[in-house]
Structures are given as structure tokens and as C-alpha cells.
Amino acid sequence: MIPTEVENRIARYFMHMYLPDEVRLAVEERLLPTCIWNEEENLDQDELVRWAIEIIDKHLGDKGFR
């Protein structure tokens, strides 16, 4: 099993290197206010991930990567 920290670092790299800026910014704009105004222990991380995936799917659809 891949350690969570390794997965997180891979995901962070992918998000910054391969997502188009408009998609990355849309994800940040949606998630950032919720993350700023709530304590970390009060965040529903599953919901945040669902929001991000919905935005990414909406913007990318069937598009491939580089």
C-alpha cells in the first residue's frame, strides 16, 4: 500500500503540473473559502474531494492530458 503522504505529494504535483490553470483555479476558488472559514477538524474532507472532482470532470470531460 502506498503511504498517504506519498499519494498526497503525487496528487499535489499532478494538480500543479498537469491541470490547466483555469481548472486548478476553479478548484481553489471553490474549496478555499470553506477551508479558510472552518477549523481543519470541522472540514468534511470527503465533501471537499467530491467538489474538486466535480469541477475537474466538468472542465476536462473526455479531454486527455499532455
N, CA, C and O atoms as a printed pandas DataFrame, in Angstrom:
     atom_number atom_name residue_name chain_id  residue_number  x_coord  y_coord  z_coord
0              1         N          MET        A               1    0.838   -1.179    0.000
1              2        CA          MET        A               1    0.000    0.000    0.000
2              3         C          MET        A               1    0.887    1.248    0.000
3              4         O          MET        A               1    1.880    1.316    0.724
4              5         N          ILE        A               2    0.521    2.211   -0.803
5              6        CA          ILE        A               2    1.283    3.459   -0.890
6              7         C          ILE        A               2    0.936    4.337    0.308
7              8         O          ILE        A               2   -0.243    4.553    0.589
8              9         N          PRO        A               3    1.941    4.847    1.016
9             10        CA          PRO        A               3    1.663    5.725    2.156
10            11         C          PRO        A               3    0.876    6.967    1.726
11            12         O          PRO        A               3    1.084    7.503    0.637
12            13         N          THR        A               4   -0.017    7.407    2.590
13            14        CA          THR        A               4   -0.874    8.557    2.304
14            15         C          THR        A               4   -0.058    9.787    1.941
15            16         O          THR        A               4   -0.422   10.518    1.020
16            17         N          GLU        A               5    1.033   10.026    2.644
17            18        CA          GLU        A               5    1.856   11.207    2.369
18            19         C          GLU        A               5    2.425   11.157    0.950
19            20         O          GLU        A               5    2.513   12.190    0.285
20            21         N          VAL        A               6    2.808    9.981    0.485
21            22        CA          VAL        A               6    3.322    9.833   -0.885
22            23         C          VAL        A               6    2.205   10.125   -1.885
23            24         O          VAL        A               6    2.424   10.835   -2.866
24            25         N          GLU        A               7    1.015    9.585   -1.646
25            26        CA          GLU        A               7   -0.123    9.862   -2.524
26            27         C          GLU        A               7   -0.425   11.357   -2.570
27            28         O          GLU        A               7   -0.675   11.914   -3.639
28            29         N          ASN        A               8   -0.402   11.993   -1.421
29            30        CA          ASN        A               8   -0.671   13.431   -1.361
30            31         C          ASN        A               8    0.353   14.231   -2.155
31            32         O          ASN        A               8   -0.003   15.181   -2.853
32            33         N          ARG        A               9    1.599   13.858   -2.052
33            34        CA          ARG        A               9    2.639   14.586   -2.779
34            35         C          ARG        A               9    2.520   14.375   -4.284
35            36         O          ARG        A               9    2.748   15.303   -5.061
36            37         N          ILE        A              10    2.165   13.160   -4.699
37            38        CA          ILE        A              10    1.946   12.881   -6.126
38            39         C          ILE        A              10    0.759   13.699   -6.631
39            40         O          ILE        A              10    0.828   14.313   -7.695
40            41         N          ALA        A              11   -0.327   13.702   -5.863
41            42        CA          ALA        A              11   -1.531   14.450   -6.256
42            43         C          ALA        A              11   -1.229   15.939   -6.355
43            44         O          ALA        A              11   -1.684   16.601   -7.288
44            45         N          ARG        A              12   -0.476   16.467   -5.416
45            46        CA          ARG        A              12   -0.114   17.886   -5.432
46            47         C          ARG        A              12    0.709   18.208   -6.688
47            48         O          ARG        A              12    0.476   19.219   -7.350
48            49         N          TYR        A              13    1.660   17.345   -6.999
49            50        CA          TYR        A              13    2.473   17.528   -8.203
50            51         C          TYR        A              13    1.577   17.511   -9.448
51            52         O          TYR        A              13    1.678   18.390  -10.305
52            53         N          PHE        A              14    0.706   16.509   -9.538
53            54        CA          PHE        A              14   -0.195   16.386  -10.686
54            55         C          PHE        A              14   -1.060   17.632  -10.832
55            56         O          PHE        A              14   -1.206   18.169  -11.929
56            57         N          MET        A              15   -1.627   18.085   -9.727
57            58        CA          MET        A              15   -2.531   19.231   -9.774
58            59         C          MET        A              15   -1.822   20.472  -10.306
59            60         O          MET        A              15   -2.394   21.226  -11.093
60            61         N          HIS        A              16   -0.595   20.683   -9.884
61            62        CA          HIS        A              16    0.115   21.898  -10.286
62            63         C          HIS        A              16    0.804   21.778  -11.645
63            64         O          HIS        A              16    1.042   22.788  -12.309
64            65         N          MET        A              17    1.123   20.557  -12.062
65            66        CA          MET        A              17    1.848   20.389  -13.321
66            67         C          MET        A              17    0.936   20.105  -14.518
67            68         O          MET        A              17    1.243   20.520  -15.636
68            69         N          TYR        A              18   -0.167   19.410  -14.300
69            70        CA          TYR        A              18   -0.940   18.919  -15.431
70            71         C          TYR        A              18   -2.346   19.482  -15.575
71            72         O          TYR        A              18   -2.898   19.484  -16.675
72            73         N          LEU        A              19   -2.930   19.955  -14.492
73            74        CA          LEU        A              19   -4.252   20.563  -14.638
74            75         C          LEU        A              19   -4.099   21.928  -15.294
75            76         O          LEU        A              19   -3.212   22.696  -14.918
76            77         N          PRO        A              20   -4.934   22.238  -16.251
77            78        CA          PRO        A              20   -4.897   23.581  -16.824
78            79         C          PRO        A              20   -5.159   24.609  -15.715
79            80         O          PRO        A              20   -5.897   24.344  -14.766
80            81         N          ASP        A              21   -4.544   25.772  -15.855
81            82        CA          ASP        A              21   -4.675   26.813  -14.835
82            83         C          ASP        A              21   -6.127   27.130  -14.521
83            84         O          ASP        A              21   -6.479   27.321  -13.357
84            85         N          GLU        A              22   -6.971   27.188  -15.534
85            86        CA          GLU        A              22   -8.377   27.536  -15.295
86            87         C          GLU        A              22   -9.067   26.495  -14.419
87            88         O          GLU        A              22   -9.924   26.847  -13.608
88            89         N          VAL        A              23   -8.711   25.229  -14.569
89            90        CA          VAL        A              23   -9.314   24.168  -13.760
90            91         C          VAL        A              23   -8.776   24.245  -12.330
91            92         O          VAL        A              23   -9.538   24.175  -11.367
92            93         N          ARG        A              24   -7.469   24.388  -12.205
93            94        CA          ARG        A              24   -6.857   24.483  -10.881
94            95         C          ARG        A              24   -7.415   25.671  -10.114
95            96         O          ARG        A              24   -7.717   25.561   -8.926
96            97         N          LEU        A              25   -7.553   26.800  -10.786
97            98        CA          LEU        A              25   -8.097   27.991  -10.135
98            99         C          LEU        A              25   -9.559   27.803   -9.748
99           100         O          LEU        A              25   -9.983   28.277   -8.694
100          101         N          ALA        A              26  -10.332   27.121  -10.581
101          102        CA          ALA        A              26  -11.736   26.860  -10.254
102          103         C          ALA        A              26  -11.843   25.986   -9.007
103          104         O          ALA        A              26  -12.703   26.219   -8.157
104          105         N          VAL        A              27  -10.983   24.992   -8.895
105          106        CA          VAL        A              27  -10.971   24.129   -7.709
106          107         C          VAL        A              27  -10.603   24.955   -6.479
107          108         O          VAL        A              27  -11.266   24.869   -5.446
108          109         N          GLU        A              28   -9.548   25.751   -6.594
109          110        CA          GLU        A              28   -9.108   26.570   -5.464
110          111         C          GLU        A              28  -10.184   27.577   -5.053
111          112         O          GLU        A              28  -10.420   27.781   -3.862
112          113         N          GLU        A              29  -10.830   28.201   -6.026
113          114        CA          GLU        A              29  -11.877   29.181   -5.720
114          115         C          GLU        A              29  -13.055   28.535   -4.992
115          116         O          GLU        A              29  -13.681   29.168   -4.142
116          117         N          ARG        A              30  -13.356   27.288   -5.320
117          118        CA          ARG        A              30  -14.482   26.601   -4.676
118          119         C          ARG        A              30  -14.123   26.124   -3.272
119          120         O          ARG        A              30  -14.929   26.248   -2.350
120          121         N          LEU        A              31  -12.921   25.581   -3.105
121          122        CA          LEU        A              31  -12.551   24.978   -1.838
122          123         C          LEU        A              31  -11.978   25.962   -0.822
123          124         O          LEU        A              31  -12.199   25.817    0.381
124          125         N          LEU        A              32  -11.252   26.948   -1.299
125          126        CA          LEU        A              32  -10.530   27.846   -0.396
126          127         C          LEU        A              32  -11.417   28.552    0.628
127          128         O          LEU        A              32  -11.073   28.549    1.810
128          129         N          PRO        A              33  -12.545   29.159    0.234
129          130        CA          PRO        A              33  -13.362   29.838    1.251
130          131         C          PRO        A              33  -13.817   28.899    2.380
131          132         O          PRO        A              33  -13.804   29.277    3.551
132          133         N          THR        A              34  -14.211   27.694    2.022
133          134        CA          THR        A              34  -14.646   26.729    3.029
134          135         C          THR        A              34  -13.488   26.372    3.956
135          136         O          THR        A              34  -13.667   26.251    5.167
136          137         N          CYS        A              35  -12.304   26.206    3.379
137          138        CA          CYS        A              35  -11.139   25.838    4.184
138          139         C          CYS        A              35  -10.682   26.992    5.080
139          140         O          CYS        A              35  -10.215   26.766    6.197
140          141         N          ILE        A              36  -10.814   28.204    4.598
141          142        CA          ILE        A              36  -10.387   29.364    5.386
142          143         C          ILE        A              36  -11.305   29.594    6.580
143          144         O          ILE        A              36  -10.834   29.887    7.679
144          145         N          TRP        A              37  -12.604   29.464    6.370
145          146        CA          TRP        A              37  -13.570   29.834    7.400
146          147         C          TRP        A              37  -13.910   28.713    8.375
147          148         O          TRP        A              37  -14.710   28.917    9.288
148          149         N          ASN        A              38  -13.327   27.549    8.203
149          150        CA          ASN        A              38  -13.609   26.430    9.102
150          151         C          ASN        A              38  -12.310   25.872    9.674
151          152         O          ASN        A              38  -11.272   25.858    9.012
152          153         N          GLU        A              39  -12.396   25.415   10.916
153          154        CA          GLU        A              39  -11.262   24.733   11.517
154          155         C          GLU        A              39  -11.034   23.421   10.771
155          156         O          GLU        A              39  -11.985   22.795   10.302
156          157         N          GLU        A              40   -9.787   23.011   10.665
157          158        CA          GLU        A              40   -9.470   21.811    9.888
158          159         C          GLU        A              40  -10.242   20.588   10.378
159          160         O          GLU        A              40  -10.693   19.778    9.568
160          161         N          GLU        A              41  -10.397   20.447   11.682
161          162        CA          GLU        A              41  -11.106   19.274   12.213
162          163         C          GLU        A              41  -12.600   19.318   11.903
163          164         O          GLU        A              41  -13.279   18.298   12.022
164          165         N          ASN        A              42  -13.125   20.476   11.509
165          166        CA          ASN        A              42  -14.542   20.598   11.169
166          167         C          ASN        A              42  -14.814   20.451    9.672
167          168         O          ASN        A              42  -15.971   20.462    9.252
168          169         N          LEU        A              43  -13.779   20.317    8.879
169          170        CA          LEU        A              43  -13.954   20.190    7.438
170          171         C          LEU        A              43  -14.394   18.774    7.075
171          172         O          LEU        A              43  -13.882   17.793    7.616
172          173         N          ASP        A              44  -15.328   18.685    6.174
173          174        CA          ASP        A              44  -15.735   17.391    5.631
174          175         C          ASP        A              44  -14.849   17.132    4.419
175          176         O          ASP        A              44  -15.148   17.570    3.308
176          177         N          GLN        A              45  -13.767   16.421    4.649
177          178        CA          GLN        A              45  -12.789   16.216    3.581
178          179         C          GLN        A              45  -13.351   15.435    2.409
179          180         O          GLN        A              45  -12.962   15.672    1.266
180          181         N          ASP        A              46  -14.256   14.510    2.671
181          182        CA          ASP        A              46  -14.884   13.765    1.573
182          183         C          ASP        A              46  -15.677   14.712    0.675
183          184         O          ASP        A              46  -15.651   14.585   -0.550
184          185         N          GLU        A              47  -16.375   15.655    1.287
185          186        CA          GLU        A              47  -17.146   16.624    0.513
186          187         C          GLU        A              47  -16.223   17.524   -0.315
187          188         O          GLU        A              47  -16.519   17.822   -1.472
188          189         N          LEU        A              48  -15.125   17.948    0.270
189          190        CA          LEU        A              48  -14.174   18.782   -0.467
190          191         C          LEU        A              48  -13.622   18.038   -1.684
191          192         O          LEU        A              48  -13.485   18.614   -2.763
192          193         N          VAL        A              49  -13.312   16.769   -1.500
193          194        CA          VAL        A              49  -12.811   15.957   -2.615
194          195         C          VAL        A              49  -13.884   15.812   -3.688
195          196         O          VAL        A              49  -13.582   15.919   -4.877
196          197         N          ARG        A              50  -15.130   15.572   -3.291
197          198        CA          ARG        A              50  -16.228   15.464   -4.275
198          199         C          ARG        A              50  -16.371   16.754   -5.070
199          200         O          ARG        A              50  -16.527   16.717   -6.290
200          201         N          TRP        A              51  -16.319   17.894   -4.389
201          202        CA          TRP        A              51  -16.419   19.181   -5.086
202          203         C          TRP        A              51  -15.300   19.318   -6.111
203          204         O          TRP        A              51  -15.541   19.709   -7.253
204          205         N          ALA        A              52  -14.089   18.999   -5.705
205          206        CA          ALA        A              52  -12.949   19.120   -6.618
206          207         C          ALA        A              52  -13.106   18.204   -7.820
207          208         O          ALA        A              52  -12.857   18.613   -8.954
208          209         N          ILE        A              53  -13.517   16.969   -7.578
209          210        CA          ILE        A              53  -13.688   16.015   -8.677
210          211         C          ILE        A              53  -14.778   16.479   -9.632
211          212         O          ILE        A              53  -14.628   16.366  -10.848
212          213         N          GLU        A              54  -15.861   16.994   -9.098
213          214        CA          GLU        A              54  -16.938   17.507   -9.957
214          215         C          GLU        A              54  -16.429   18.632  -10.855
215          216         O          GLU        A              54  -16.745   18.668  -12.044
216          217         N          ILE        A              55  -15.652   19.539  -10.296
217          218        CA          ILE        A              55  -15.113   20.660  -11.075
218          219         C          ILE        A              55  -14.159   20.144  -12.142
219          220         O          ILE        A              55  -14.226   20.567  -13.296
220          221         N          ILE        A              56  -13.277   19.238  -11.763
221          222        CA          ILE        A              56  -12.303   18.695  -12.715
222          223         C          ILE        A              56  -13.030   17.956  -13.839
223          224         O          ILE        A              56  -12.717   18.154  -15.013
224          225         N          ASP        A              57  -13.989   17.113  -13.492
225          226        CA          ASP        A              57  -14.748   16.378  -14.507
226          227         C          ASP        A              57  -15.506   17.334  -15.431
227          228         O          ASP        A              57  -15.543   17.138  -16.646
228          229         N          LYS        A              58  -16.102   18.356  -14.851
229          230        CA          LYS        A              58  -16.858   19.329  -15.646
230          231         C          LYS        A              58  -15.963   20.025  -16.663
231          232         O          LYS        A              58  -16.346   20.195  -17.821
232          233         N          HIS        A              59  -14.776   20.426  -16.232
233          234        CA          HIS        A              59  -13.877   21.170  -17.107
234          235         C          HIS        A              59  -13.155   20.280  -18.107
235          236         O          HIS        A              59  -12.929   20.682  -19.248
236          237         N          LEU        A              60  -12.793   19.083  -17.689
237          238        CA          LEU        A              60  -11.976   18.239  -18.560
238          239         C          LEU        A              60  -12.787   17.268  -19.398
239          240         O          LEU        A              60  -12.409   16.947  -20.525
240          241         N          GLY        A              61  -13.898   16.802  -18.853
241          242        CA          GLY        A              61  -14.711   15.860  -19.610
242          243         C          GLY        A              61  -13.891   14.720  -20.152
243          244         O          GLY        A              61  -13.285   13.975  -19.381
244          245         N          ASP        A              62  -13.856   14.562  -21.460
245          246        CA          ASP        A              62  -13.115   13.489  -22.108
246          247         C          ASP        A              62  -11.731   13.904  -22.575
247          248         O          ASP        A              62  -11.052   13.145  -23.267
248          249         N          LYS        A              63  -11.313   15.099  -22.202
249          250        CA          LYS        A              63  -10.007   15.574  -22.635
250          251         C          LYS        A              63   -8.908   14.758  -21.985
251          252         O          LYS        A              63   -9.044   14.296  -20.852
252          253         N          GLY        A              64   -7.827   14.588  -22.709
253          254        CA          GLY        A              64   -6.672   13.890  -22.169
254          255         C          GLY        A              64   -5.681   14.885  -21.582
255          256         O          GLY        A              64   -5.939   16.087  -21.514
256          257         N          PHE        A              65   -4.572   14.365  -21.174
257          258        CA          PHE        A              65   -3.511   15.195  -20.625
258          259         C          PHE        A              65   -2.353   15.210  -21.593
259          260         O          PHE        A              65   -2.300   14.409  -22.526
260          261         N          ARG        A              66   -1.425   16.123  -21.372
261          262        CA          ARG        A              66   -0.250   16.337  -22.231
262          263         C          ARG        A              66    0.230   15.108  -22.914
263          264         O          ARG        A              66    1.207   15.158  -23.661
